[in-house]
Amino acid sequence: MKFFIDTANLSQIQEANDLGILDGVTTNPSLMAKEDISGEQAILDHYVKICSIVDGPVSAEVIATDFEGIIKEGEALAKLHKNIVVKVPMIKDGIKAIKYFSTKGIKTNCTLVFSAGQAILAAKAGATYLSPFIGRIDDMNWDGIELIEQIVDIYDIYGYQTEVLAASIRNPLHIVKCAEVGAHVITAPLSAITGLLKHPLTDIGLAQFLADHKKAAESK
Ligand code: G3P
């Protein structure tokens, strides 16, 4: 399972990359806005900075919602760097644009996915990645992980090449559950990724090992 970090924060991206387990980055307009980047050119420059930190796919989202607008923005984003993946919302013109991009060899990430029906459409259009938002589904008292499992099963049956990129991950358990049901990729905030490191028995065990070593070293 590939690990992407879901942020536009450069120091968090650097920290995750330094761990040596990072495969890519996803952003969205809300995450970009959080970084307080002002101006269209500054936003484009920010994507290039992210690409210079991580050698892997970097999702950059279009703002347009009409076919021509999505194509224009997406082509400009794709020209920024070879690792840019154009993130396109799950709407009618978005599906048309994903089909267009797939014929031009431009990688896409179909975002704001909340049902298996949407997932089938995106795969048929040739999306490179599909982003079901599991945390937002859980927030509605439905089961986000169940949706990931359903989509992975459908994609397996038909041999669709689209990778299921579980998004809107809120905690380390979400990541483990995604692994159990066969998500191809997870994208998560740094806190959920580093949360995987934590176990009290590891801390207790390490403290004991270090104390025992110190005692043994001092007794010589
Ligand atoms: O990748 C999509 C993600 O950023 C949405 O997360 O926590 O806003 O639902 P969240």
Boltz pocket constraint, residues with backbone or C-beta under 6 A from the ligand:
constraints:
  - pocket:
      binder: B
      contacts: [[A, 6], [A, 26], [A, 27], [A, 28], [A, 31], [A, 131], [A, 133], [A, 135], [A, 136], [A, 167], [A, 168], [A, 169], [A, 187]]
      max_distance: 6.0
